[in-house]
Amino acid sequence: MPDFVPTPNNGVRLLLDDTETHVIRQLTGELRALLDGGRIDRGDPVYERLFPSAYTDAQDETAYRDLIGDDLVTFKLEALDMVSDALGKRTSDVTLEGETLDIWLACLTDLRLAIGTRLDVDEERMGADVDPRDPDAQSLAVLHWLGFIQEGVVRTSSGL
């Protein structure tokens, strides 16, 4: 399991082993491929979770999307690159402070949203123990693990 060490600047040193580093690198690569490869469009539930509508009025929403263009996608791709680039070849020792901390938390959220949406996870399913016989058991375990990392980063950086 990851280790979380507080830093003097309200940050956290995140220590990951080989497997944890590999899983995060793989997940960031998969989400990057979805976002950058045009394999996800509006109407896809994952797209809708990652880029929710800003307006209920269709005309206002279209104007907003025209205004921001690809900026939201670009931001998410840059965050994925930053997280992936920070990972070591095997184990990882990453210091998360300031903007880096915010970007990591946003990236972890995006990864969790994408996985949870694909699995059609609701509060009941998320709150239940993972059944090893469930065909989604491995993905659910990863989803829980990402939540553990996110919570550990938030708690440690907040001094909780």
ChimeraX commands (.cxc) that place a marker at each C-alpha (Angstrom):
marker #1 position 0.00,0.00,0.00 radius 0.5
marker #1 position 1.20,3.52,-0.64 radius 0.5
marker #1 position 2.87,5.56,2.07 radius 0.5
marker #1 position 1.93,9.18,2.71 radius 0.5
marker #1 position 4.48,11.43,4.40 radius 0.5
marker #1 position 3.60,15.04,5.26 radius 0.5
marker #1 position 5.86,17.79,3.92 radius 0.5
marker #1 position 6.50,21.19,5.54 radius 0.5
marker #1 position 4.54,23.01,2.78 radius 0.5
marker #1 position 1.16,21.31,3.43 radius 0.5
marker #1 position 2.00,18.70,0.87 radius 0.5
marker #1 position 2.68,15.00,0.86 radius 0.5
marker #1 position 5.40,12.65,-0.27 radius 0.5
marker #1 position 3.64,9.78,-1.99 radius 0.5
marker #1 position 5.63,6.55,-1.98 radius 0.5
marker #1 position 4.50,3.84,-4.40 radius 0.5
marker #1 position 5.91,0.38,-5.00 radius 0.5
marker #1 position 6.59,-1.17,-8.42 radius 0.5
marker #1 position 3.06,-2.51,-8.91 radius 0.5
marker #1 position 1.37,0.69,-7.78 radius 0.5
marker #1 position 3.58,2.76,-10.06 radius 0.5
marker #1 position 2.78,0.44,-12.96 radius 0.5
marker #1 position -0.98,0.59,-12.35 radius 0.5
marker #1 position -1.08,4.39,-12.23 radius 0.5
marker #1 position 1.11,4.64,-15.33 radius 0.5
marker #1 position -1.16,2.18,-17.17 radius 0.5
marker #1 position -4.35,3.98,-16.12 radius 0.5
marker #1 position -3.06,7.40,-17.13 radius 0.5
marker #1 position -2.02,5.93,-20.49 radius 0.5
marker #1 position -5.45,4.40,-21.04 radius 0.5
marker #1 position -7.29,7.62,-20.20 radius 0.5
marker #1 position -4.87,9.57,-22.40 radius 0.5
marker #1 position -5.61,7.21,-25.30 radius 0.5
marker #1 position -9.34,7.78,-24.82 radius 0.5
marker #1 position -9.06,11.57,-24.65 radius 0.5
marker #1 position -6.34,12.07,-27.24 radius 0.5
marker #1 position -7.21,9.32,-29.67 radius 0.5
marker #1 position -10.73,10.47,-30.42 radius 0.5
marker #1 position -12.12,7.24,-28.99 radius 0.5
marker #1 position -14.56,9.12,-26.76 radius 0.5
marker #1 position -17.27,11.53,-27.89 radius 0.5
marker #1 position -20.01,13.62,-26.38 radius 0.5
marker #1 position -22.78,11.21,-25.55 radius 0.5
marker #1 position -20.34,8.62,-24.16 radius 0.5
marker #1 position -21.09,8.34,-20.43 radius 0.5
marker #1 position -17.39,8.70,-19.55 radius 0.5
marker #1 position -17.15,11.89,-21.61 radius 0.5
marker #1 position -20.25,13.24,-19.90 radius 0.5
marker #1 position -18.74,12.53,-16.45 radius 0.5
marker #1 position -15.37,14.08,-17.31 radius 0.5
marker #1 position -16.87,17.08,-19.13 radius 0.5
marker #1 position -20.31,17.71,-17.64 radius 0.5
marker #1 position -22.54,20.32,-19.20 radius 0.5
marker #1 position -22.03,23.82,-17.86 radius 0.5
marker #1 position -25.48,25.00,-18.94 radius 0.5
marker #1 position -28.92,23.42,-19.13 radius 0.5
marker #1 position -29.84,25.48,-22.18 radius 0.5
marker #1 position -28.50,23.76,-25.32 radius 0.5
marker #1 position -27.67,27.02,-27.07 radius 0.5
marker #1 position -25.71,28.32,-24.06 radius 0.5
marker #1 position -23.90,24.98,-23.78 radius 0.5
marker #1 position -22.93,25.07,-27.47 radius 0.5
marker #1 position -21.64,28.64,-27.10 radius 0.5
marker #1 position -19.63,27.61,-24.03 radius 0.5
marker #1 position -18.11,24.60,-25.83 radius 0.5
marker #1 position -17.25,26.79,-28.82 radius 0.5
marker #1 position -15.59,29.30,-26.49 radius 0.5
marker #1 position -13.43,26.85,-24.56 radius 0.5
marker #1 position -12.69,24.66,-27.57 radius 0.5
marker #1 position -10.29,21.89,-26.62 radius 0.5
marker #1 position -8.96,23.67,-23.51 radius 0.5
marker #1 position -10.56,21.25,-21.05 radius 0.5
marker #1 position -9.26,18.22,-22.93 radius 0.5
marker #1 position -5.82,19.81,-23.20 radius 0.5
marker #1 position -5.76,20.50,-19.45 radius 0.5
marker #1 position -6.69,16.89,-18.67 radius 0.5
marker #1 position -4.06,15.56,-21.09 radius 0.5
marker #1 position -1.38,17.78,-19.56 radius 0.5
marker #1 position -2.37,16.58,-16.07 radius 0.5
marker #1 position -2.13,12.95,-17.20 radius 0.5
marker #1 position 1.33,13.65,-18.66 radius 0.5
marker #1 position 2.45,15.36,-15.48 radius 0.5
marker #1 position 1.37,12.44,-13.31 radius 0.5
marker #1 position 2.88,9.87,-15.65 radius 0.5
marker #1 position 6.14,11.82,-15.99 radius 0.5
marker #1 position 6.48,12.07,-12.20 radius 0.5
marker #1 position 6.38,8.31,-11.80 radius 0.5
marker #1 position 9.64,6.42,-11.47 radius 0.5
marker #1 position 10.67,3.54,-13.66 radius 0.5
marker #1 position 9.80,1.16,-10.86 radius 0.5
marker #1 position 9.04,2.54,-7.43 radius 0.5
marker #1 position 7.97,6.16,-7.11 radius 0.5
marker #1 position 8.70,8.85,-4.56 radius 0.5
marker #1 position 6.68,11.92,-5.58 radius 0.5
marker #1 position 6.35,15.16,-3.64 radius 0.5
marker #1 position 2.94,16.74,-4.13 radius 0.5
marker #1 position 2.65,20.39,-3.14 radius 0.5
marker #1 position 0.77,23.41,-4.42 radius 0.5
marker #1 position -0.30,23.14,-8.05 radius 0.5
marker #1 position 1.23,19.67,-8.36 radius 0.5
marker #1 position -0.95,18.44,-5.51 radius 0.5
marker #1 position -4.06,19.93,-7.15 radius 0.5
marker #1 position -3.22,18.37,-10.52 radius 0.5
marker #1 position -2.65,14.93,-8.99 radius 0.5
marker #1 position -5.97,15.12,-7.13 radius 0.5
marker #1 position -7.78,16.19,-10.31 radius 0.5
marker #1 position -6.14,13.36,-12.26 radius 0.5
marker #1 position -7.04,10.78,-9.61 radius 0.5
marker #1 position -10.62,12.07,-9.71 radius 0.5
marker #1 position -10.73,11.72,-13.50 radius 0.5
marker #1 position -9.38,8.18,-13.33 radius 0.5
marker #1 position -11.97,7.24,-10.70 radius 0.5
marker #1 position -14.80,8.88,-12.65 radius 0.5
marker #1 position -13.85,7.04,-15.84 radius 0.5
marker #1 position -13.59,3.64,-14.16 radius 0.5
marker #1 position -16.69,4.13,-12.02 radius 0.5
marker #1 position -18.72,5.26,-15.02 radius 0.5
marker #1 position -17.65,2.29,-17.14 radius 0.5
marker #1 position -18.60,-0.03,-14.27 radius 0.5
marker #1 position -21.88,1.80,-13.68 radius 0.5
marker #1 position -20.96,2.12,-10.01 radius 0.5
marker #1 position -23.50,3.62,-7.64 radius 0.5
marker #1 position -23.23,4.33,-3.91 radius 0.5
marker #1 position -24.52,0.89,-3.00 radius 0.5
marker #1 position -22.01,-0.95,-5.18 radius 0.5
marker #1 position -19.18,1.34,-4.11 radius 0.5
marker #1 position -20.03,0.83,-0.45 radius 0.5
marker #1 position -20.13,-2.97,-0.68 radius 0.5
marker #1 position -17.17,-5.28,-0.28 radius 0.5
marker #1 position -15.69,-6.41,-3.57 radius 0.5
marker #1 position -16.84,-9.94,-4.37 radius 0.5
marker #1 position -13.86,-11.79,-5.89 radius 0.5
marker #1 position -16.30,-13.72,-8.12 radius 0.5
marker #1 position -17.62,-10.49,-9.66 radius 0.5
marker #1 position -16.33,-10.15,-13.23 radius 0.5
marker #1 position -15.55,-6.51,-12.38 radius 0.5
marker #1 position -13.72,-7.38,-9.15 radius 0.5
marker #1 position -10.28,-6.31,-10.38 radius 0.5
marker #1 position -11.54,-2.99,-11.73 radius 0.5
marker #1 position -13.56,-2.35,-8.57 radius 0.5
marker #1 position -10.48,-3.07,-6.45 radius 0.5
marker #1 position -8.50,-0.56,-8.51 radius 0.5
marker #1 position -11.30,1.99,-8.11 radius 0.5
marker #1 position -11.23,1.53,-4.32 radius 0.5
marker #1 position -7.44,1.69,-4.29 radius 0.5
marker #1 position -7.43,4.99,-6.22 radius 0.5
marker #1 position -9.90,6.33,-3.67 radius 0.5
marker #1 position -7.56,5.22,-0.88 radius 0.5
marker #1 position -4.68,7.10,-2.50 radius 0.5
marker #1 position -6.81,10.20,-3.04 radius 0.5
marker #1 position -8.04,10.16,0.56 radius 0.5
marker #1 position -4.50,9.58,1.87 radius 0.5
marker #1 position -3.16,12.52,-0.11 radius 0.5
marker #1 position -5.97,14.82,1.06 radius 0.5
marker #1 position -5.73,13.75,4.70 radius 0.5
marker #1 position -1.95,13.98,4.83 radius 0.5
marker #1 position -1.73,17.34,3.08 radius 0.5
marker #1 position -4.49,18.69,5.34 radius 0.5
marker #1 position -2.80,17.46,8.49 radius 0.5
marker #1 position -5.68,15.14,9.37 radius 0.5
marker link #1:1,2 radius 0.2
marker link #1:2,3 radius 0.2
marker link #1:3,4 radius 0.2
marker link #1:4,5 radius 0.2
marker link #1:5,6 radius 0.2
marker link #1:6,7 radius 0.2
marker link #1:7,8 radius 0.2
marker link #1:8,9 radius 0.2
marker link #1:9,10 radius 0.2
marker link #1:10,11 radius 0.2
marker link #1:11,12 radius 0.2
marker link #1:12,13 radius 0.2
marker link #1:13,14 radius 0.2
marker link #1:14,15 radius 0.2
marker link #1:15,16 radius 0.2
marker link #1:16,17 radius 0.2
marker link #1:17,18 radius 0.2
marker link #1:18,19 radius 0.2
marker link #1:19,20 radius 0.2
marker link #1:20,21 radius 0.2
marker link #1:21,22 radius 0.2
marker link #1:22,23 radius 0.2
marker link #1:23,24 radius 0.2
marker link #1:24,25 radius 0.2
marker link #1:25,26 radius 0.2
marker link #1:26,27 radius 0.2
marker link #1:27,28 radius 0.2
marker link #1:28,29 radius 0.2
marker link #1:29,30 radius 0.2
marker link #1:30,31 radius 0.2
marker link #1:31,32 radius 0.2
marker link #1:32,33 radius 0.2
marker link #1:33,34 radius 0.2
marker link #1:34,35 radius 0.2
marker link #1:35,36 radius 0.2
marker link #1:36,37 radius 0.2
marker link #1:37,38 radius 0.2
marker link #1:38,39 radius 0.2
marker link #1:39,40 radius 0.2
marker link #1:40,41 radius 0.2
marker link #1:41,42 radius 0.2
marker link #1:42,43 radius 0.2
marker link #1:43,44 radius 0.2
marker link #1:44,45 radius 0.2
marker link #1:45,46 radius 0.2
marker link #1:46,47 radius 0.2
marker link #1:47,48 radius 0.2
marker link #1:48,49 radius 0.2
marker link #1:49,50 radius 0.2
marker link #1:50,51 radius 0.2
marker link #1:51,52 radius 0.2
marker link #1:52,53 radius 0.2
marker link #1:53,54 radius 0.2
marker link #1:54,55 radius 0.2
marker link #1:55,56 radius 0.2
marker link #1:56,57 radius 0.2
marker link #1:57,58 radius 0.2
marker link #1:58,59 radius 0.2
marker link #1:59,60 radius 0.2
marker link #1:60,61 radius 0.2
marker link #1:61,62 radius 0.2
marker link #1:62,63 radius 0.2
marker link #1:63,64 radius 0.2
marker link #1:64,65 radius 0.2
marker link #1:65,66 radius 0.2
marker link #1:66,67 radius 0.2
marker link #1:67,68 radius 0.2
marker link #1:68,69 radius 0.2
marker link #1:69,70 radius 0.2
marker link #1:70,71 radius 0.2
marker link #1:71,72 radius 0.2
marker link #1:72,73 radius 0.2
marker link #1:73,74 radius 0.2
marker link #1:74,75 radius 0.2
marker link #1:75,76 radius 0.2
marker link #1:76,77 radius 0.2
marker link #1:77,78 radius 0.2
marker link #1:78,79 radius 0.2
marker link #1:79,80 radius 0.2
marker link #1:80,81 radius 0.2
marker link #1:81,82 radius 0.2
marker link #1:82,83 radius 0.2
marker link #1:83,84 radius 0.2
marker link #1:84,85 radius 0.2
marker link #1:85,86 radius 0.2
marker link #1:86,87 radius 0.2
marker link #1:87,88 radius 0.2
marker link #1:88,89 radius 0.2
marker link #1:89,90 radius 0.2
marker link #1:90,91 radius 0.2
marker link #1:91,92 radius 0.2
marker link #1:92,93 radius 0.2
marker link #1:93,94 radius 0.2
marker link #1:94,95 radius 0.2
marker link #1:95,96 radius 0.2
marker link #1:96,97 radius 0.2
marker link #1:97,98 radius 0.2
marker link #1:98,99 radius 0.2
marker link #1:99,100 radius 0.2
marker link #1:100,101 radius 0.2
marker link #1:101,102 radius 0.2
marker link #1:102,103 radius 0.2
marker link #1:103,104 radius 0.2
marker link #1:104,105 radius 0.2
marker link #1:105,106 radius 0.2
marker link #1:106,107 radius 0.2
marker link #1:107,108 radius 0.2
marker link #1:108,109 radius 0.2
marker link #1:109,110 radius 0.2
marker link #1:110,111 radius 0.2
marker link #1:111,112 radius 0.2
marker link #1:112,113 radius 0.2
marker link #1:113,114 radius 0.2
marker link #1:114,115 radius 0.2
marker link #1:115,116 radius 0.2
marker link #1:116,117 radius 0.2
marker link #1:117,118 radius 0.2
marker link #1:118,119 radius 0.2
marker link #1:119,120 radius 0.2
marker link #1:120,121 radius 0.2
marker link #1:121,122 radius 0.2
marker link #1:122,123 radius 0.2
marker link #1:123,124 radius 0.2
marker link #1:124,125 radius 0.2
marker link #1:125,126 radius 0.2
marker link #1:126,127 radius 0.2
marker link #1:127,128 radius 0.2
marker link #1:128,129 radius 0.2
marker link #1:129,130 radius 0.2
marker link #1:130,131 radius 0.2
marker link #1:131,132 radius 0.2
marker link #1:132,133 radius 0.2
marker link #1:133,134 radius 0.2
marker link #1:134,135 radius 0.2
marker link #1:135,136 radius 0.2
marker link #1:136,137 radius 0.2
marker link #1:137,138 radius 0.2
marker link #1:138,139 radius 0.2
marker link #1:139,140 radius 0.2
marker link #1:140,141 radius 0.2
marker link #1:141,142 radius 0.2
marker link #1:142,143 radius 0.2
marker link #1:143,144 radius 0.2
marker link #1:144,145 radius 0.2
marker link #1:145,146 radius 0.2
marker link #1:146,147 radius 0.2
marker link #1:147,148 radius 0.2
marker link #1:148,149 radius 0.2
marker link #1:149,150 radius 0.2
marker link #1:150,151 radius 0.2
marker link #1:151,152 radius 0.2
marker link #1:152,153 radius 0.2
marker link #1:153,154 radius 0.2
marker link #1:154,155 radius 0.2
marker link #1:155,156 radius 0.2
marker link #1:156,157 radius 0.2
marker link #1:157,158 radius 0.2
marker link #1:158,159 radius 0.2
marker link #1:159,160 radius 0.2
view
